[in-house]
Amino acid sequence: MDLDAFFVSVACLENSALRGKPVIIGGSGDRGVVSACSYEARAFGVHSAMPVKLARRLCPDALFVRGDHDRYSYYSNIVTEIIEESVPLYEKSSIDEFYLDLTGMDRFYGCYAWATALRQRITKETGLPISFGLSPNKTVSKVATGEAKPNGQLRVDQGTEKGFLAPLSISKIPMVGEKTYRLLRSMGVEHIRTLQEMPVQLMERVLGDNGIVIWKKANGIDPSPVEPYTERKSISTEMTFEQDTIDVHRLRNLIVGMTEKLAFQLRAEDKVTSCVTVKIRYSNFDTHTTQSRISYTACDHTLIARAKELFDKLYNRRLLIRLIGVRFSHLVGGGYQINLFEDSEETIRLYQAMDKLRNRFGEGAVRRAAGLNRRGMR
């Protein structure tokens, strides 16, 4: 199940005058980028991550709306609660996308009828359009959901997966990004049917292990299970000093470095967080923590600012400190790696370049200068 044009739908829900019009979510300045857009705007060639300046040229009559992370998180949580009380097993793969395991439901009520009723309930109780694809596995269900949009539903029965996928573009296959798409097109592959007919050994020679996975997906083969969703997942890091310290400037710099490290880990794992926690242990072993809920993000400067704010709030005893730590919790999967609503195109490219360097040369290849002071720790 996938909420249709989620950010735009939320904006239209709170301002009915936007319905049926070309709406672009993003900064109003020409240096910003498009975070999301309505189907009416997409008809002009506008898409997410496009520079606002270009989007304005393509669709001069578009209505620009600033993003609101808090409202998106609020409505996402409402939908999650409805699904959680209705489904025995589900996976929240992003802020607006869910996988539901309905195994066995066909014996009693019927999976398609049940999913239809759930979709109608979500739309009725939230006012948000949502689509779903029903099939024997996650890959085909995801593709079917895309084909069912906007605000529709589609069923692919057992044994019909290959026939359903065959006429579609290879770009519809999860894992086929821009580079892989260009490579396959250079080989003369345009439709999934061609991939289905290719020997798996050829795909392995061209794309390695990923080639095997893509070939299986093209043939409707995906044994991956629906992973039970829980908001209690977290990542954290702590630092214990060789000698207890009261150097506040150094401590704040360490908070910066730790937060930056965790933020990169979030983006590397394609996750976002909505809760930041800072921990302090004093020389007498008294341990204190404080946390703050935030809108879903994996953006360095947003998380660093909140972590420093929490540290300043927590450290008020002026005693020697033995240990400090930072933790991100309430994690969900998602590609919202940077704040598309506030950042310029240059900022986005900077983040992408930094992460590319880290992926190639190691996590410590590029860091903020403020986070480099790590002497005297074990």
C-alpha positions, -999 to +999 in steps of 0.1 A: +000+000+000+014+034-010-001+068-002-004+087-035+017+118-039+017+119-001+032+154+005+009+170-021-021+150-007-014+164+028-012+199+014-045+195-005-061+180+026-053+212+046-060+236+017-088+223-006-081+252-030-050+232-042-070+202-054-068+195-091-041+221-097-004+217-105+012+218-070+049+217-063+063+211-028+096+228-022+113+261-017+100+291-033+134+305-043+150+296-076+179+279-058+157+252-041+147+218-054+114+201-059+105+177-031+072+164-045+047+174-071+011+167-080+001+145-110-011+177-127+025+191-124+041+158-135+022+162-168+045+191-176+076+170-169+082+182-133+096+155-110+112+153-075+148+165-070+144+188-100+157+224-095+129+248-087+141+271-114+136+245-141+103+234-127+090+269-128+100+271-165+083+238-173+051+247-154+048+285-150+013+282-135+024+258-107+015+266-071+045+263-048+039+251-012+066+249+015+070+214+030+059+206+065+077+176+081+055+177+112+023+173+093+037+146+071+048+126+102+014+133+118-006+118+089+019+090+084+014+079+120-024+080+117-022+056+087+003+034+105-020+031+135-050+020+113-028-006+096-013-018+129-047-025+145-059-042+113-030-064+101-012-092+120+021-085+102+032-054+083+064-036+073+066+002+071+092+007+044+090+045+043+069+074+056+042+066+030+047+030+019+037-003+036+040-040+029+012-061+044+013-099+048-022-113+043-012-150+043-042-172+051-068-144+048-082-160+016-095-189+036-119-167+056-127-134+039-106-131+008-074-111+006-086-088-022-119-080-005-101-074+028-075-051+013-102-032-005-120-026+027-088-015+045-080+009+016-115+024+018-112+028+056-079+046+053-092+071+028-124+076+048-107+082+081-077+103+068-090+118+036-058+107+019-058+087-014-039+054-012-033+026-038-024-010-034-011-040-054-019-075-043+003-104-053+023-134-040+054-113-033+068-079-024+084-070-058+053-077-079+031-060-053+052-029-054+052-028-092+014-034-092+009-006-068+027+018-092+005+006-120-026+011-100-019+047-092-034+072-087-059+061-061-064+026-074-059-011-068-046-040-088-045-078-082-019-101-097-028-138-091-004-166-085+011-178-117+004-146-137+034-126-124+056-130-155+028-121-178+019-090-158+056-078-157+065-087-193+053-056-212+064-031-186+096-009-189+127-023-171+127+010-151+097-004-132+119-031-115+130-022-080+168-019-079+170-007-115+184+028-110+195+054-136+229+038-142+216+002-145+188+014-167+212+031-191+234+000-191+205-023-200+192+001-226+227+001-242+223-036-245+190-032-263+169-042-233+138-020-230+110-042-216+110-067-188+100-094-212+135-092-227+151-097-193+129-127-186+142-143-218+179-136-211+201-163-195+206-155-158+244-162-164+245-132-188+230-109-162+255-122-136+284-114-160+271-079-166+259-069-132+274-095-108+252-106-079+228-077-085+222-091-120+209-123-105+186-104-082+173-082-110+167-113-132+147-129-105+126-098-099+120-096-136+106-131-135+084-124-105+106-143-081+111-126-047+112-148-015+120-119+008+095-119+038+076-089+052+097-078+081+077-071+113+077-033+118+086-018+152+095+018+161+119+005+187+148+002+163+177+025+170+214+032+163+238+048+188+274+056+196+291+063+229+326+077+239+343+070+272+372+093+280+406+081+293+405+111+317+373+127+328+368+161+313+349+194+318+360+209+285+326+220+272+339+232+238+355+198+232+324+179+243+302+199+219+326+191+191+325+154+199+287+156+198+290+170+163+313+142+152+292+115+167+260+128+153+275+132+118+287+096+120+253+083+129+236+105+102+258+090+075+250+055+088+213+064+085+216+074+049+238+044+041+211+021+054+184+041+037+167+051+070+154+082+087+149+089+124+123+108+144+139+108+178+173+121+190+187+112+225+219+125+242+235+107+271+259+120+298+277+100+325+295+120+351+326+110+370+305+097+399+287+074+374+255+093+376+239+089+342+214+112+326+197+113+292+173+136+274+156+131+241+135+151+215+111+140+189+116+155+155+103+152+120+117+122+101+151+131+087+187+119+081+200+154+075+233+161+092+228+198+101+192+192+114+203+164+136+235+181+148+217+212+158+192+192+179+219+171+195+239+202+205+207+217+219+200+186+240+236+185+253+233+221+264+201+214+281+214+182+298+248+194+310+240+217+339+260+202+369+294+214+358+310+181+370+336+161+353+322+139+325+332+103+320+311+094+290+288+110+263+266+093+237+241+100+210+212+077+199+187+079+170+155+059+175+121+054+159+138+046+127+119+038+095+132+030+060+130+057+034+149+078+009+143+112+025+180+116+031+182+153+031+158+182+038+145+189+003+122+216+017+149+240+030+181+231+013+194+246-019+205+224-048+241+231-038+235+217-003+220+186-017+249+180-041+274+186-012+257+158+009+257+135-021+294+142-028+304+137+009+285+104+011+301+093-022+336+099-008+328+080+024+314+051+005+345+049-017+373+058+007+358+050+042+336+066+067+363+090+079+373+103+045+355+136+050+342+151+082+333+184+097+363+200+113+344+205+145+341+168+149+377+159+146+388+165+182+388+129+196+419+127+217+419+109+250+391+084+243+389+046+244 
